[in-house]
């Protein structure tokens, strides 16, 4: 009852207090960016530590680790299309707050997951909450930024989770080395709770309900975005292997540096490229920015797959190559992310913002889940190096497909 009363008060205050400001860095935007940072910080705090938790607590191999981790992504994938429909149909801010609150509460489950089965259940619940929350945040940001700054606003909004990526994994690994897994879970919960508090301060305009046919596929999927989704899914395949296995890869190579530095340098590259990528998108260079980003990722992944060869020269050379690849990889992903987001938005109407966002994130989750699962299998039977070279080939296919198929389709169908 307390939650119901809390959200009803928020609903009543939305229309009364909302004031749309034309400047980019208004209060609503800043609060949403802060909530986004804390949300993703809690996510990245856990991300590099979870494989160690599964391995140490349950004596699981790489294939089982990949299976458990991919459950999260697959659950997110299932809820994404429905999330977009819900964001376009119901009031976005209360729905976003509810999802963020559920995401926070599920962290308690990690404290009591005594078996692999229980951990899988917790991961599935967490994935469902994550899917709805991330769609809500990415949809709300489109509402609160002025249309003339949309590409730039999306870019800076993404910087918030890039900064979380820079400090989250290193913080998580530090806590893992000096404290306990429970300390990490409690820290994640505290950060998510702060995210809820920031999100509650957003004043969001209540929109009239959208009238649609009773049965319509575009309630759940932006059909015109499916071709772009294929290219984006192939890019996500590579990211799934980078984000979840990089710590184990560094350990396999015997690096003397903390693997958390990879995420820090990677985030520096992401932030750097986002500073110019968003402005390029606002100038109409959406497809050019994506092509550039995909090309850079192809080069970076080849370097990542070949890093272990530097061990012949010494571990210091391997560490330098490892971090150089992280920077280049960040530059590529940082250029592609906001441009792909803008591409999906430009293919949909204003009434399809939630659907466009959920399609963008659904295709990402699909590729991510396949990448995580296949990364575990490839590393189990071959090596992490082989897994990253396979990912490199997949992104090369994504680049070719985007240039030949997606770009002409986008030019014919874009609405803005």
C-alpha positions as CSV (number, residue, x, y, z in Angstrom):
1,X,0.0,0.0,0.0
2,X,2.9,2.4,0.8
3,X,4.3,1.8,-2.7
4,X,0.9,2.4,-4.4
5,X,0.4,5.7,-2.5
6,X,4.0,6.8,-3.3
7,X,3.6,6.2,-7.0
8,X,0.1,7.8,-7.1
9,X,1.5,11.0,-5.5
10,X,4.3,11.0,-8.2
11,X,1.6,10.7,-10.9
12,X,-0.3,13.7,-9.5
13,X,2.8,15.9,-9.3
14,X,4.0,15.2,-12.9
15,X,1.6,17.4,-14.8
16,X,1.6,20.1,-12.1
17,X,5.4,20.5,-11.8
18,X,6.8,19.6,-15.1
19,X,8.5,22.4,-17.1
20,X,10.2,21.6,-20.4
21,X,13.5,23.5,-20.6
22,X,15.1,24.1,-23.9
23,X,18.7,23.9,-22.6
24,X,20.3,20.5,-22.6
25,X,21.6,20.4,-19.1
26,X,18.3,21.0,-17.2
27,X,17.5,19.6,-13.8
28,X,15.5,16.6,-15.3
29,X,18.3,15.6,-17.6
30,X,21.0,15.9,-14.8
31,X,18.9,13.8,-12.4
32,X,18.3,11.2,-15.0
33,X,22.0,11.1,-15.9
34,X,22.8,10.7,-12.1
35,X,20.3,7.8,-11.8
36,X,21.7,6.2,-15.0
37,X,25.2,6.4,-13.6
38,X,24.3,4.8,-10.3
39,X,22.2,2.2,-12.0
40,X,25.0,1.1,-14.3
41,X,27.6,1.5,-11.5
42,X,25.8,-1.2,-9.5
43,X,25.7,-3.3,-12.7
44,X,29.4,-2.9,-13.5
45,X,30.4,-3.3,-9.8
46,X,29.2,-6.9,-10.0
47,X,30.0,-7.7,-13.6
48,X,33.7,-8.7,-13.5
49,X,33.4,-10.3,-10.1
50,X,30.5,-12.6,-10.9
51,X,32.6,-15.2,-12.9
52,X,34.9,-15.5,-9.8
53,X,31.9,-15.9,-7.5
54,X,30.5,-18.7,-9.6
55,X,33.8,-20.4,-10.0
56,X,34.8,-20.2,-6.3
57,X,31.4,-20.8,-4.7
58,X,30.2,-23.6,-7.0
59,X,33.5,-24.9,-8.6
60,X,32.0,-24.3,-12.0
61,X,33.9,-24.4,-15.3
62,X,33.9,-21.7,-18.0
63,X,30.9,-23.2,-19.9
64,X,28.8,-23.2,-16.8
65,X,29.9,-19.6,-15.9
66,X,28.8,-18.6,-19.4
67,X,25.4,-20.3,-19.0
68,X,24.7,-18.7,-15.7
69,X,25.7,-15.2,-16.8
70,X,23.8,-15.5,-20.1
71,X,20.6,-16.2,-18.2
72,X,20.6,-12.6,-17.1
73,X,20.9,-11.4,-20.7
74,X,18.3,-13.8,-22.1
75,X,15.8,-12.7,-19.4
76,X,16.5,-9.1,-20.4
77,X,15.9,-10.0,-24.0
78,X,12.5,-11.6,-23.2
79,X,11.2,-8.5,-21.5
80,X,12.6,-5.8,-23.9
81,X,9.8,-5.8,-26.5
82,X,7.1,-5.6,-23.8
83,X,9.0,-2.9,-22.0
84,X,8.8,-0.7,-25.1
85,X,5.1,-1.3,-25.4
86,X,4.6,-0.4,-21.8
87,X,6.7,2.7,-22.0
88,X,4.7,3.9,-25.0
89,X,1.3,3.0,-23.4
90,X,1.6,3.8,-19.7
91,X,3.2,6.7,-17.8
92,X,6.9,6.4,-18.1
93,X,8.3,7.8,-14.9
94,X,6.3,5.7,-12.5
95,X,7.1,2.6,-14.5
96,X,10.8,3.5,-14.6
97,X,10.8,4.0,-10.8
98,X,9.0,0.7,-10.2
99,X,11.5,-1.2,-12.4
100,X,14.5,0.5,-10.8
101,X,13.1,-0.4,-7.3
102,X,12.7,-4.0,-8.3
103,X,16.3,-4.1,-9.7
104,X,17.5,-2.8,-6.4
105,X,15.5,-5.4,-4.4
106,X,16.8,-8.4,-6.3
107,X,20.4,-7.8,-5.1
108,X,19.2,-9.4,-1.8
109,X,18.9,-12.7,-3.7
110,X,22.6,-13.0,-4.3
111,X,23.1,-13.1,-0.5
112,X,21.0,-16.2,-0.2
113,X,21.8,-18.0,-3.5
114,X,23.3,-21.2,-2.0
115,X,23.0,-23.3,-5.2
116,X,23.5,-22.8,-8.9
117,X,19.8,-23.2,-9.5
118,X,18.9,-20.5,-7.0
119,X,21.6,-18.2,-8.6
120,X,20.1,-18.8,-12.0
121,X,16.6,-17.8,-10.7
122,X,18.1,-14.6,-9.2
123,X,19.9,-13.8,-12.4
124,X,16.7,-14.3,-14.4
125,X,14.7,-12.0,-12.1
126,X,17.5,-9.4,-12.2
127,X,17.6,-9.6,-16.0
128,X,13.9,-8.9,-16.2
129,X,14.2,-5.8,-13.9
130,X,17.3,-4.6,-15.8
131,X,15.5,-4.9,-19.1
132,X,12.5,-2.7,-18.1
133,X,14.7,-0.2,-16.3
134,X,17.2,0.3,-19.1
135,X,14.4,0.8,-21.7
136,X,12.7,3.3,-19.3
137,X,15.9,5.3,-18.9
138,X,16.7,5.4,-22.6
139,X,13.2,6.4,-23.4
140,X,12.9,9.1,-20.8
141,X,16.1,10.8,-21.9
142,X,14.6,11.3,-25.4
143,X,11.6,13.1,-23.7
144,X,13.7,15.4,-21.5
145,X,16.3,16.6,-24.0
146,X,15.4,19.3,-26.7
147,X,15.1,17.7,-30.1
148,X,17.9,19.9,-31.6
149,X,20.3,18.4,-29.0
150,X,19.0,14.8,-29.2
151,X,22.2,13.2,-30.5
152,X,24.4,15.2,-28.1
153,X,22.0,14.5,-25.2
154,X,21.9,10.7,-25.9
155,X,25.7,10.8,-26.2
156,X,26.3,12.5,-22.8
157,X,23.6,10.3,-21.2
158,X,25.7,7.3,-22.4
159,X,28.8,8.9,-20.8
160,X,27.1,8.4,-17.4
161,X,27.3,4.7,-17.8
162,X,30.7,4.9,-19.5
163,X,32.0,6.6,-16.3
164,X,30.3,3.8,-14.3
165,X,32.1,1.4,-16.5
166,X,35.4,3.1,-15.8
167,X,35.2,2.9,-12.0
168,X,32.7,0.1,-11.4
169,X,34.8,-2.9,-12.4
170,X,37.9,-1.7,-10.7
171,X,35.9,-1.0,-7.5
172,X,34.3,-4.4,-7.7
173,X,37.6,-6.2,-8.2
174,X,39.1,-4.1,-5.3
175,X,36.3,-5.1,-3.0
176,X,36.7,-8.7,-4.1
177,X,40.4,-8.8,-3.3
178,X,40.1,-7.1,0.1
179,X,36.6,-7.8,1.4
180,X,33.9,-10.3,0.5
181,X,31.3,-11.1,-2.2
182,X,28.5,-10.0,0.3
183,X,30.1,-6.6,0.6
184,X,29.9,-6.2,-3.2
185,X,26.2,-7.3,-3.3
186,X,25.4,-4.8,-0.5
187,X,27.3,-2.0,-2.2
188,X,25.4,-2.7,-5.5
189,X,22.1,-2.4,-3.6
190,X,23.1,0.9,-1.9
191,X,24.0,2.5,-5.3
192,X,20.7,1.3,-6.9
193,X,18.8,2.8,-4.0
194,X,20.5,6.2,-4.6
195,X,19.5,5.8,-8.3
196,X,15.8,5.5,-7.2
197,X,16.1,8.7,-5.2
198,X,17.6,10.7,-8.1
199,X,15.0,9.3,-10.5
200,X,12.2,10.4,-8.2
201,X,13.2,14.0,-8.6
202,X,12.5,14.0,-12.4
203,X,9.5,16.1,-13.5
204,X,8.1,14.4,-16.5
205,X,5.1,15.5,-18.7
206,X,2.2,13.1,-18.7
207,X,1.4,12.2,-22.4
208,X,-2.0,11.3,-23.8
209,X,-2.4,7.6,-24.4
210,X,-1.5,6.4,-27.9
211,X,-4.3,4.8,-29.9
212,X,-3.2,1.7,-31.9
213,X,-4.9,-1.2,-33.5
214,X,-5.9,-3.9,-31.0
215,X,-3.4,-6.4,-32.5
216,X,-0.3,-4.8,-34.0
217,X,3.3,-6.1,-34.2
218,X,4.6,-2.6,-34.0
219,X,3.5,-2.5,-30.4
220,X,6.5,-4.5,-29.6
221,X,9.0,-4.2,-32.5
222,X,10.0,-1.4,-34.7
223,X,9.8,-3.3,-38.0
224,X,11.8,-0.7,-40.0
225,X,14.6,-1.1,-37.5
226,X,15.1,-4.9,-37.9
227,X,17.8,-4.7,-40.6
228,X,19.8,-2.2,-38.4
229,X,19.1,-4.6,-35.5
230,X,21.0,-7.4,-37.3
231,X,24.1,-5.3,-37.6
232,X,23.8,-4.1,-34.0
233,X,23.2,-7.6,-32.7
234,X,26.5,-8.7,-34.3
235,X,28.3,-5.9,-32.6
236,X,26.8,-6.9,-29.3
237,X,28.0,-10.4,-29.8
238,X,31.6,-9.1,-29.5
239,X,30.8,-6.9,-26.5
240,X,29.4,-9.9,-24.6
241,X,32.7,-11.6,-24.8
242,X,34.7,-8.5,-23.9
243,X,32.6,-7.5,-20.9
244,X,32.3,-10.9,-19.2
245,X,35.6,-12.7,-19.9
246,X,38.2,-10.0,-20.0
247,X,39.3,-10.6,-16.4
248,X,39.7,-14.3,-17.0
249,X,41.6,-13.6,-20.2
250,X,44.0,-11.3,-18.4
251,X,44.5,-14.0,-15.7
252,X,45.2,-16.6,-18.4
253,X,47.9,-14.4,-19.9
254,X,49.4,-13.8,-16.5
255,X,49.2,-10.0,-16.6
256,X,50.7,-8.2,-13.6
257,X,48.2,-5.3,-13.8
258,X,44.6,-5.4,-12.6
259,X,42.2,-6.4,-15.3
260,X,39.9,-3.6,-14.0
261,X,42.3,-1.2,-15.8
262,X,41.0,-2.6,-19.1
263,X,37.5,-1.3,-18.3
264,X,38.9,2.1,-17.1
265,X,40.9,2.7,-20.3
266,X,38.1,1.3,-22.4
267,X,35.7,3.8,-20.7
268,X,38.2,6.6,-21.5
269,X,37.9,5.7,-25.2
270,X,34.1,5.5,-24.9
271,X,33.8,8.9,-23.3
272,X,36.3,10.5,-25.8
273,X,34.5,9.2,-28.9
274,X,31.1,10.1,-27.5
275,X,32.1,13.8,-27.2
276,X,32.3,14.0,-31.0
277,X,30.0,11.2,-32.1
278,X,26.9,12.8,-30.7
279,X,27.6,16.1,-32.5
280,X,28.2,14.2,-35.7
281,X,24.8,12.5,-35.3
282,X,23.2,15.9,-34.8
283,X,24.7,17.1,-38.1
284,X,23.0,14.2,-39.8
285,X,26.1,11.9,-40.1
286,X,24.4,8.9,-38.5
287,X,25.5,6.1,-40.9
288,X,29.0,7.6,-41.3
289,X,29.5,7.5,-37.5
290,X,28.3,3.9,-37.2
291,X,30.6,2.8,-40.1
292,X,33.6,4.5,-38.5
293,X,32.8,2.9,-35.1
294,X,32.4,-0.6,-36.5
295,X,35.7,-0.3,-38.5
296,X,37.6,0.7,-35.3
297,X,36.1,-2.2,-33.4
298,X,37.2,-4.7,-36.1
299,X,40.8,-3.5,-35.7
300,X,40.6,-3.5,-31.9
301,X,39.2,-7.0,-31.6
302,X,41.9,-8.4,-33.9
303,X,44.5,-6.8,-31.6
304,X,42.7,-8.3,-28.5
305,X,42.8,-11.8,-30.0
306,X,46.5,-11.5,-30.7
307,X,47.5,-10.0,-27.3
308,X,48.8,-13.2,-25.9
309,X,51.6,-13.3,-28.6
310,X,53.3,-10.4,-26.8
311,X,54.0,-12.7,-23.9
312,X,57.1,-13.8,-25.9
313,X,58.5,-10.3,-25.4
314,X,57.5,-10.1,-21.7
315,X,54.4,-9.5,-19.6
316,X,55.0,-5.7,-19.7
317,X,54.6,-5.6,-23.5
318,X,51.5,-7.7,-23.2
319,X,50.0,-5.3,-20.6
320,X,50.8,-2.3,-22.9
321,X,49.1,-4.0,-25.8
322,X,46.2,-5.1,-23.7
323,X,45.5,-1.5,-22.5
324,X,46.1,0.0,-26.0
325,X,43.5,-2.4,-27.4
326,X,41.1,-1.3,-24.6
327,X,41.4,2.3,-25.6
328,X,40.8,1.6,-29.4
329,X,37.9,-0.7,-28.6
330,X,36.3,2.1,-26.5
331,X,36.7,4.6,-29.3
332,X,34.9,2.3,-31.7
333,X,32.0,1.3,-29.4
334,X,31.6,4.9,-28.2
335,X,31.1,6.1,-31.7
336,X,28.7,3.3,-32.6
337,X,26.4,3.3,-29.5
338,X,24.8,6.8,-29.7
339,X,24.6,6.7,-33.5
340,X,22.8,3.4,-33.5
341,X,20.4,4.7,-30.8
342,X,19.6,7.8,-33.0
343,X,19.2,5.6,-36.0
344,X,16.4,3.6,-34.4
345,X,14.7,6.7,-33.1
346,X,14.8,8.3,-36.5
347,X,13.1,5.3,-38.1
348,X,10.1,5.5,-35.7
349,X,7.4,8.1,-35.1
350,X,7.3,10.1,-31.8
351,X,4.6,7.7,-30.6
352,X,7.1,4.8,-31.1
353,X,10.0,6.1,-29.0
354,X,9.6,3.3,-26.4
355,X,9.2,0.7,-29.1
356,X,12.3,2.0,-31.0
357,X,14.3,2.1,-27.8
358,X,13.3,-1.4,-26.9
359,X,14.1,-2.8,-30.4
360,X,17.5,-1.1,-30.2
361,X,18.1,-2.8,-26.8
362,X,16.5,-6.1,-27.7
363,X,18.8,-6.7,-30.6
364,X,21.7,-5.7,-28.4
365,X,20.6,-8.2,-25.7
366,X,20.2,-11.0,-28.2
367,X,23.7,-10.5,-29.5
368,X,25.0,-10.1,-26.0
369,X,23.5,-13.3,-24.8
370,X,24.8,-15.3,-27.8
371,X,28.2,-13.7,-27.3
372,X,28.4,-14.6,-23.6
373,X,27.3,-18.2,-24.1
374,X,29.5,-18.8,-27.1
375,X,32.4,-17.1,-25.4
376,X,32.2,-19.6,-22.6
377,X,32.0,-22.5,-25.0
378,X,34.8,-21.3,-27.2
379,X,37.2,-20.6,-24.3
380,X,36.3,-24.0,-22.8
381,X,37.2,-25.9,-25.9
382,X,39.8,-23.6,-27.5
383,X,41.0,-20.4,-25.8
384,X,39.9,-16.8,-25.0
385,X,42.1,-15.7,-27.9
386,X,40.2,-17.8,-30.3
387,X,36.9,-16.5,-28.9
388,X,38.0,-12.9,-29.6
389,X,39.1,-13.6,-33.1
390,X,35.7,-15.2,-33.8
391,X,34.1,-12.0,-32.4
392,X,36.3,-10.0,-34.7
393,X,35.1,-11.9,-37.8
394,X,31.5,-11.4,-36.6
395,X,31.9,-7.6,-36.3
396,X,33.5,-7.5,-39.8
397,X,30.3,-9.1,-41.1
398,X,28.3,-6.5,-39.2
399,X,30.3,-3.7,-40.9
400,X,29.8,-5.1,-44.4
401,X,26.1,-5.8,-43.9
402,X,25.6,-2.2,-42.5
403,X,27.3,-0.5,-45.5
404,X,25.6,-2.7,-48.2
405,X,22.1,-3.2,-46.7
406,X,21.4,-1.1,-43.7
407,X,22.6,2.3,-44.9
408,X,20.4,2.4,-48.1
409,X,17.4,1.2,-46.1
410,X,17.9,3.9,-43.5
411,X,18.2,6.6,-46.2
412,X,14.9,5.5,-47.7
413,X,12.9,5.2,-44.5
414,X,14.2,7.8,-42.0
415,X,11.6,10.2,-40.7
416,X,13.9,12.9,-39.4
